[in-house]
């Protein structure tokens, strides 16, 4: 019989997946925050977040790409640098005193990103600059491998701001980017998979159901502006808590 503690965590992960996939993301920063709140050790959090990310981003990218919200050329340039960088970053395990404030900063950035994106409209398209795209992919890939996130919280606002994609195209492109980076990050530290929790199958089912609902909401049913604003404020509060609670 499942423990209440496990079910509560799974329920929170489910909600995180619904919210994130409705805007084309896999939810790693939310999963990390949830697992940290429930006092899972950092050695467990990183590989678990990446594993959940791989499943969710694979489904999310499939749904958004099938709906033609994807820019193939930009995706290829980005992963040329990001995949090896994420693999290298996966080898880097940070101590708790460094890990927690970094996660806090990630959450704050994510919150700001959602608040800003809720106000954004598509701008005139600009040509992708291959060298810049590769450099961006490399930088974000390294960071995603170190922290156990897919890097989408940094990539979405950047490629929209540069005018390389529409807001909807960013969703599919970033979802696919998260998928390959999460795999590379996990492969970069396969040893960490020995620390995966026994409750992982329950968590995987929870986020997959959440992804099914979230992608349907994001693609077919409603505007995600309200969700972005609400999630932005929640992540700002959570991020501040992790930054200052030492």
C-alpha positions as CSV (number, residue, x, y, z in Angstrom):
1,X,0.0,0.0,0.0
2,X,1.4,3.4,-1.0
3,X,2.4,5.8,1.8
4,X,0.6,9.1,2.1
5,X,4.0,10.9,1.8
6,X,4.6,9.3,-1.6
7,X,1.2,10.1,-2.9
8,X,1.5,13.8,-1.8
9,X,4.8,14.1,-3.6
10,X,3.3,12.4,-6.7
11,X,0.4,14.7,-6.6
12,X,2.6,17.8,-6.5
13,X,4.7,16.5,-9.4
14,X,1.5,15.9,-11.4
15,X,0.5,19.5,-10.9
16,X,3.9,20.7,-11.8
17,X,3.8,18.7,-15.0
18,X,0.4,20.0,-16.0
19,X,1.5,23.6,-15.5
20,X,4.9,23.3,-17.2
21,X,3.8,21.2,-20.2
22,X,1.0,23.7,-20.9
23,X,3.7,26.1,-22.0
24,X,6.0,23.6,-23.7
25,X,8.3,22.7,-20.8
26,X,9.1,19.5,-19.0
27,X,9.1,20.9,-15.4
28,X,12.5,20.1,-14.0
29,X,12.7,23.2,-11.9
30,X,9.3,22.5,-10.4
31,X,10.3,18.8,-9.7
32,X,13.5,20.0,-8.0
33,X,11.6,22.5,-5.8
34,X,9.0,19.9,-4.8
35,X,11.6,17.2,-3.9
36,X,13.6,19.8,-2.0
37,X,10.5,20.9,0.0
38,X,9.9,17.2,0.9
39,X,13.5,16.9,2.1
40,X,14.8,14.4,-0.5
41,X,18.6,14.4,-0.5
42,X,20.3,16.3,-3.3
43,X,22.0,13.1,-4.5
44,X,18.5,11.8,-5.3
45,X,17.0,15.0,-6.6
46,X,19.3,15.5,-9.6
47,X,18.9,12.1,-11.3
48,X,15.2,11.9,-10.5
49,X,14.5,15.3,-12.0
50,X,16.4,14.4,-15.2
51,X,14.6,11.1,-15.4
52,X,11.2,12.7,-15.1
53,X,12.3,15.4,-17.6
54,X,13.2,12.8,-20.2
55,X,9.8,11.2,-20.0
56,X,7.8,14.4,-20.0
57,X,9.9,16.2,-22.6
58,X,9.7,13.3,-25.0
59,X,5.9,13.3,-24.9
60,X,5.7,17.1,-24.8
61,X,8.0,17.6,-27.8
62,X,6.0,15.0,-29.8
63,X,2.7,16.8,-29.1
64,X,4.0,20.3,-30.0
65,X,6.0,19.1,-33.0
66,X,3.0,17.3,-34.4
67,X,1.1,20.6,-34.1
68,X,3.8,22.3,-36.2
69,X,5.2,24.3,-33.3
70,X,8.9,23.6,-34.0
71,X,11.9,25.1,-35.8
72,X,14.2,22.3,-36.9
73,X,17.2,24.4,-38.1
74,X,17.4,26.3,-34.8
75,X,17.1,23.1,-32.8
76,X,20.0,21.5,-34.7
77,X,22.3,24.5,-34.1
78,X,21.4,24.6,-30.4
79,X,22.1,20.9,-29.7
80,X,25.4,20.9,-31.5
81,X,26.8,22.7,-28.5
82,X,24.4,21.7,-25.8
83,X,24.6,17.9,-25.9
84,X,28.4,17.6,-25.2
85,X,28.2,20.4,-22.7
86,X,25.3,18.8,-20.8
87,X,27.2,15.5,-20.8
88,X,30.2,17.3,-19.2
89,X,27.9,19.1,-16.7
90,X,26.4,15.8,-15.7
91,X,29.7,14.8,-14.2
92,X,29.7,17.8,-11.9
93,X,28.0,17.2,-8.5
94,X,27.7,20.3,-6.3
95,X,27.7,20.3,-2.5
96,X,24.5,21.2,-0.8
97,X,25.7,24.7,0.3
98,X,26.2,25.5,-3.4
99,X,23.4,23.5,-4.8
100,X,20.6,25.1,-2.9
101,X,21.3,28.8,-3.7
102,X,21.8,27.8,-7.4
103,X,18.4,26.1,-7.5
104,X,16.9,29.2,-5.8
105,X,18.4,31.4,-8.5
106,X,17.0,29.0,-11.1
107,X,13.6,29.3,-9.7
108,X,13.7,33.1,-9.5
109,X,14.8,33.2,-13.1
110,X,12.1,30.8,-14.1
111,X,9.5,32.9,-12.3
112,X,10.6,36.1,-14.0
113,X,10.7,34.3,-17.3
114,X,7.1,33.2,-17.0
115,X,5.9,36.7,-15.9
116,X,7.7,38.3,-18.9
117,X,6.5,35.7,-21.4
118,X,2.9,36.3,-20.3
119,X,3.3,39.8,-21.7
120,X,5.1,38.8,-24.9
121,X,3.7,38.8,-28.4
122,X,5.3,37.5,-31.5
123,X,7.7,39.9,-33.1
124,X,9.1,40.1,-36.6
125,X,11.1,37.0,-37.4
126,X,14.8,37.3,-37.8
127,X,17.3,34.9,-39.3
128,X,19.0,32.5,-36.9
129,X,22.8,33.2,-36.4
130,X,24.4,29.8,-36.3
131,X,27.5,30.7,-34.3
132,X,25.4,32.5,-31.7
133,X,22.9,29.7,-31.5
134,X,25.7,27.1,-30.9
135,X,27.2,29.3,-28.2
136,X,23.9,29.7,-26.5
137,X,23.3,26.0,-26.7
138,X,26.7,25.2,-25.2
139,X,26.2,27.6,-22.3
140,X,22.7,26.4,-21.4
141,X,23.6,22.8,-22.0
142,X,26.5,23.0,-19.4
143,X,24.2,24.6,-16.9
144,X,21.4,22.1,-17.4
145,X,23.8,19.2,-16.9
146,X,25.2,20.7,-13.6
147,X,21.8,21.5,-12.1
148,X,19.7,18.6,-13.3
149,X,17.3,20.8,-15.4
150,X,16.7,20.7,-19.2
151,X,17.6,24.3,-19.7
152,X,14.3,25.4,-21.1
153,X,13.7,28.1,-18.4
154,X,16.7,30.0,-19.9
155,X,16.2,29.2,-23.6
156,X,12.6,30.1,-24.2
157,X,12.8,33.8,-23.4
158,X,16.1,34.2,-25.1
159,X,15.2,32.8,-28.5
160,X,11.9,34.7,-28.4
161,X,13.7,37.9,-27.5
162,X,16.2,37.3,-30.4
163,X,13.2,37.0,-32.8
164,X,14.2,33.5,-34.0
165,X,10.9,31.9,-33.2
166,X,7.3,32.7,-32.4
167,X,6.1,32.1,-28.8
168,X,4.3,28.9,-30.0
169,X,7.4,27.7,-32.0
170,X,9.5,28.2,-29.0
171,X,7.4,25.6,-27.1
172,X,8.1,22.7,-29.5
173,X,11.7,23.7,-30.1
174,X,12.5,24.0,-26.4
175,X,10.7,20.8,-25.5
176,X,12.9,18.8,-27.9
177,X,16.0,20.7,-26.6
178,X,15.1,19.7,-23.1
179,X,14.7,16.1,-24.1
180,X,18.2,15.7,-25.6
181,X,19.8,17.7,-22.9
182,X,18.2,15.7,-20.1
183,X,19.4,12.5,-21.7
184,X,23.0,13.8,-22.1
185,X,23.0,15.1,-18.5
186,X,21.9,11.8,-17.2
187,X,24.4,9.9,-19.3
188,X,27.1,12.2,-18.0
189,X,26.5,10.8,-14.5
190,X,25.1,7.3,-14.9
191,X,26.5,6.6,-11.4
192,X,23.9,8.9,-10.0
193,X,21.1,6.6,-11.2
194,X,22.0,4.3,-8.4
195,X,20.4,6.9,-6.1
196,X,17.0,6.9,-7.9
197,X,14.2,6.4,-5.3
198,X,12.1,3.3,-5.2
199,X,9.0,5.5,-5.6
200,X,10.2,6.6,-9.1
201,X,7.6,4.5,-11.0
202,X,4.8,6.3,-9.2
203,X,6.4,9.7,-9.9
204,X,6.8,8.7,-13.6
205,X,3.1,7.8,-13.9
206,X,2.1,11.1,-12.2
207,X,4.1,13.4,-14.5
208,X,3.1,11.5,-17.6
209,X,-0.6,12.0,-16.8
210,X,0.2,15.6,-16.0
211,X,1.9,16.0,-19.4
212,X,-1.1,14.5,-21.2
213,X,-3.4,17.0,-19.6
214,X,-1.0,20.0,-19.8
215,X,-0.1,19.6,-23.5
216,X,-3.8,19.3,-24.4
217,X,-4.6,22.5,-22.4
218,X,-1.6,24.4,-23.9
219,X,-2.2,23.4,-27.5
220,X,-5.9,23.0,-27.9
221,X,-8.0,24.6,-25.2
222,X,-6.9,27.8,-23.6
223,X,-4.3,30.6,-23.4
224,X,-1.5,30.0,-21.0
225,X,-1.1,33.6,-19.9
226,X,-2.9,33.3,-16.6
227,X,-1.0,30.1,-15.7
228,X,2.3,31.7,-16.6
229,X,1.6,34.6,-14.2
230,X,0.5,32.4,-11.4
231,X,3.4,30.0,-11.8
232,X,5.8,32.9,-12.1
233,X,4.8,34.3,-8.7
234,X,4.9,30.9,-7.0
235,X,8.4,30.2,-8.4
236,X,9.7,33.6,-7.2
237,X,8.5,32.9,-3.7
238,X,10.0,29.4,-3.7
239,X,13.3,30.7,-5.2
240,X,13.6,33.4,-2.5
241,X,13.0,30.8,0.2
242,X,15.8,28.5,-1.1
243,X,18.3,31.4,-1.6
244,X,17.9,32.9,1.9
245,X,17.1,29.7,4.0
246,X,20.6,28.5,5.0
